[in-house]
Amino acid sequence: MTEIRTAAVVGSGYMGGGIAQCLALAGVDVALADVSAEVATANYERLVAEAEAFEEQGLFPAGATATIRERLIPATSIQEAVAGAEYIQEAVPEDLTIKRDILARVEAAGARGIIATNTSALPIKDIADGLTDPSRFLGVHWMNPAPFVPGAEIIPHATTTQEAIDASSALLARAGKTPAVVSDTPGFVANRLQFALYKEAVRLVEEGVATPSAIDDVVSTTFGFRLALFGPFAIGDMAGLDIYKASYDSLEAGYGERLAAPRSLAEHVADGELGLKSGSGFLDIPAERTAELIAYRNRAYQRLSALRAELGPAPLGE
Ligand SMILES: NC(=O)c1ccc[n+]([C@@H]2O[C@H](COP(=O)([O-])OP(=O)(O)OC[C@H]3O[C@@H](n4cnc5c(N)ncnc54)[C@H](O)[C@@H]3O)[C@@H](O)[C@H]2O)c1
């Protein structure tokens, strides 16, 4: 697998611009394309000015502005941008018709590179259906703000080649990101979970259980605080799956089947697989690493608490 050295970002707005900065800082030459040469040039200038501010604030490393100024190139057209690009990242508005139209133009320009869409929730298959050769097409879902959020989803569809998956994953890793390959299902992983939580939070407000700001406080200082460091399965295995099962039983009594224990959780508990304390659960965390894990967790939470105190509260109020 050869290392990607050239890229095009089609749609150099908010997400596309941040992605372009990440790729440039990873040593990739990136052509920016947009609705016109003028918009691409204005976005280039915006991204350089933003990099300068980030560098001054210590958010980008020293020399980042010069790298971004040199490695980003505003293109006069989509055709020009994608012609020599080994990786093409589409980040135009979240509209199937627009995305399919743009990707048809990318193909018509004779582009040979991997083509990645940054869609938030459109099925990758539906976008792929508009392509003549969908084998080098996949979803690469960067998160907002792209320069500072460390993860991204890689979403192949049925005929995406392994090479396209591996090359995209390697490119993200070079950009300092942690790529996770997930299936092409509505909302993928991040947005399915994020929007499930959001819906339940709105429901709590609608039912008068708590105000939006009280809910935000609870989430960001309790279980959401932990989620900055661990996923739900690591947290569940550490807490004990029997505790989780018992909690779901109470939730089911209050809210019905909607919040009943998931089948495989109940099976783990029935089989005595209770997580860390029993040596197996959803993750098979080795028993001999328990002390090391707990020490890591304690250190990580203490450091995260210190960071919260250092930053102070987010400026959300008056
Ligand atoms: N904003 C977020 O939080 C976020 C997070 C993850 C994914 N996404 C996804 O990223 C994509 C882009 O979102 P955004 O927030 O950056 O939008 P945006 O409006 O900031 O940027 C879209 C860019 O596409 C350009 N564009 C529009 N039509 C075009 C065309 N025909 N040809 C070329 N360029 C065209 C626009 O001029 C603009 O610069 C969407 O699919 C969105 O769902 C957004």
PDBQT file of the ligand as one rigid body, heavy atoms in Angstrom, charges set to zero:
ROOT
HETATM    1  N1  LIG A 401     -20.957  20.536  10.819  1.00  0.00    +0.000 N 
HETATM    2  C1  LIG A 401     -20.828  19.406  11.522  1.00  0.00    +0.000 C 
HETATM    3  O1  LIG A 401     -20.885  19.376  12.769  1.00  0.00    +0.000 OA
HETATM    4  C2  LIG A 401     -20.593  18.110  10.800  1.00  0.00    +0.000 A 
HETATM    5  C3  LIG A 401     -19.981  17.036  11.476  1.00  0.00    +0.000 A 
HETATM    6  C4  LIG A 401     -19.717  15.842  10.782  1.00  0.00    +0.000 A 
HETATM    7  C5  LIG A 401     -20.133  15.731   9.455  1.00  0.00    +0.000 A 
HETATM    8  N2  LIG A 401     -20.731  16.785   8.827  1.00  0.00    +0.000 N 
HETATM    9  C6  LIG A 401     -21.101  16.629   7.407  1.00  0.00    +0.000 C 
HETATM   10  O2  LIG A 401     -20.110  17.272   6.608  1.00  0.00    +0.000 OA
HETATM   11  C7  LIG A 401     -20.714  17.743   5.407  1.00  0.00    +0.000 C 
HETATM   12  C8  LIG A 401     -20.430  19.231   5.259  1.00  0.00    +0.000 C 
HETATM   13  O3  LIG A 401     -20.964  19.928   6.370  1.00  0.00    +0.000 OA
HETATM   14  P1  LIG A 401     -20.422  21.362   6.810  1.00  0.00    +0.000 P 
HETATM   15  O4  LIG A 401     -20.937  21.605   8.182  1.00  0.00    +0.000 OA
HETATM   16  O5  LIG A 401     -18.954  21.459   6.567  1.00  0.00    +0.000 OA
HETATM   17  O6  LIG A 401     -21.183  22.310   5.763  1.00  0.00    +0.000 OA
HETATM   18  P2  LIG A 401     -20.754  23.734   5.192  1.00  0.00    +0.000 P 
HETATM   19  O7  LIG A 401     -21.996  24.380   4.698  1.00  0.00    +0.000 OA
HETATM   20  O8  LIG A 401     -19.902  24.484   6.152  1.00  0.00    +0.000 OA
HETATM   21  O9  LIG A 401     -19.814  23.384   3.944  1.00  0.00    +0.000 OA
HETATM   22  C9  LIG A 401     -20.297  22.877   2.732  1.00  0.00    +0.000 C 
HETATM   23  C10 LIG A 401     -19.405  23.419   1.629  1.00  0.00    +0.000 C 
HETATM   24  O10 LIG A 401     -19.803  22.804   0.412  1.00  0.00    +0.000 OA
HETATM   25  C11 LIG A 401     -19.814  23.818  -0.578  1.00  0.00    +0.000 C 
HETATM   26  N3  LIG A 401     -20.695  23.405  -1.666  1.00  0.00    +0.000 N 
HETATM   27  C12 LIG A 401     -22.038  23.459  -1.721  1.00  0.00    +0.000 A 
HETATM   28  N4  LIG A 401     -22.476  23.003  -2.906  1.00  0.00    +0.000 NA
HETATM   29  C13 LIG A 401     -21.361  22.668  -3.602  1.00  0.00    +0.000 A 
HETATM   30  C14 LIG A 401     -21.144  22.186  -4.910  1.00  0.00    +0.000 A 
HETATM   31  N5  LIG A 401     -22.170  21.954  -5.724  1.00  0.00    +0.000 N 
HETATM   32  N6  LIG A 401     -19.856  21.958  -5.302  1.00  0.00    +0.000 NA
HETATM   33  C15 LIG A 401     -18.809  22.200  -4.482  1.00  0.00    +0.000 A 
HETATM   34  N7  LIG A 401     -18.960  22.674  -3.222  1.00  0.00    +0.000 NA
HETATM   35  C16 LIG A 401     -20.222  22.909  -2.810  1.00  0.00    +0.000 A 
HETATM   36  C17 LIG A 401     -20.286  25.072   0.137  1.00  0.00    +0.000 C 
HETATM   37  O11 LIG A 401     -19.967  26.264  -0.588  1.00  0.00    +0.000 OA
HETATM   38  C18 LIG A 401     -19.534  24.940   1.443  1.00  0.00    +0.000 C 
HETATM   39  O12 LIG A 401     -18.237  25.536   1.371  1.00  0.00    +0.000 OA
HETATM   40  C19 LIG A 401     -22.200  17.391   5.510  1.00  0.00    +0.000 C 
HETATM   41  O13 LIG A 401     -22.437  16.163   4.868  1.00  0.00    +0.000 OA
HETATM   42  C20 LIG A 401     -22.412  17.272   7.007  1.00  0.00    +0.000 C 
HETATM   43  O14 LIG A 401     -23.522  16.448   7.334  1.00  0.00    +0.000 OA
HETATM   44  C21 LIG A 401     -20.955  17.974   9.455  1.00  0.00    +0.000 A 
ENDROOT
TORSDOF 0
